[in-house]
């Protein structure tokens, strides 16, 4: 049962990754707006930039990991086919 529940939290496709990145971007921009309100001026703008920049880094990492997992699965399949 826990294994089935755990599979819900695994990103399997690029579409799922983009949905998660979009949700992260919405949250970070909302948080950035709070920073702009709480810290007017240059400091708030820097914090806003930091929150949105974090989404770019996280999104790139998510997409890289999906590509890596796909390549590893292909290599395992080739290795299993060659060892038979």
C-alpha positions in Angstrom: 0.0 0.0 0.0 2.8 2.4 0.9 4.5 1.5 -2.4 1.4 2.5 -4.4 1.2 5.8 -2.5 4.9 6.4 -3.0 4.5 6.0 -6.8 2.2 9.1 -6.8 5.2 11.2 -5.9 7.5 10.0 -8.7 7.9 12.3 -11.7 7.7 10.0 -14.8 7.2 12.2 -17.8 8.3 15.6 -19.1 4.6 16.7 -18.9 4.5 16.0 -15.2 7.8 17.8 -14.7 6.5 20.9 -16.5 3.4 20.9 -14.3 5.5 20.7 -11.2 7.8 23.5 -12.5 4.7 25.6 -13.3 3.4 25.1 -9.7 6.8 26.0 -8.3 6.9 29.2 -10.4 3.5 30.2 -9.2 4.4 29.8 -5.6 7.8 31.5 -6.0 6.2 34.5 -7.8 3.6 34.8 -5.0 6.4 34.7 -2.4 8.4 37.2 -4.4 5.4 39.6 -4.3 5.3 39.3 -0.6 9.1 40.1 -0.5 8.4 43.2 -2.7 5.8 44.3 -0.3 7.7 43.6 2.9 11.1 44.9 1.6 10.4 47.8 -0.8 13.3 48.8 -3.0 16.3 47.0 -4.2 16.4 44.4 -1.4 12.9 43.2 -2.2 13.7 43.0 -5.9 16.8 40.9 -5.2 14.7 38.5 -3.0 12.1 38.3 -5.8 14.9 37.5 -8.3 16.2 34.8 -5.9 12.9 33.1 -5.6 12.3 33.0 -9.3 15.9 32.0 -10.0 15.5 29.0 -7.6 12.7 27.8 -9.8 14.9 27.9 -12.9 17.6 25.9 -11.1 15.1 23.3 -9.7 13.4 23.0 -13.1 16.7 22.3 -14.9 17.6 19.7 -12.3 14.2 18.0 -12.6 14.5 17.8 -16.4 18.1 16.6 -16.3 17.2 13.9 -13.8 14.4 12.7 -16.1 16.8 12.5 -19.0 19.4 10.6 -16.9 16.8 8.1 -15.7 15.7 7.4 -19.2 19.3 6.9 -20.4 20.0 4.5 -17.5 16.9 2.5 -18.2 17.9 2.2 -21.9 21.5 1.1 -20.9 20.0 -1.5 -18.5 17.7 -2.8 -21.2 20.7 -3.1 -23.6 22.8 -4.8 -21.0 20.0 -7.3 -20.2 19.5 -8.1 -23.9 23.2 -8.6 -24.5 23.7 -10.9 -21.5 20.8 -13.3 -22.6 
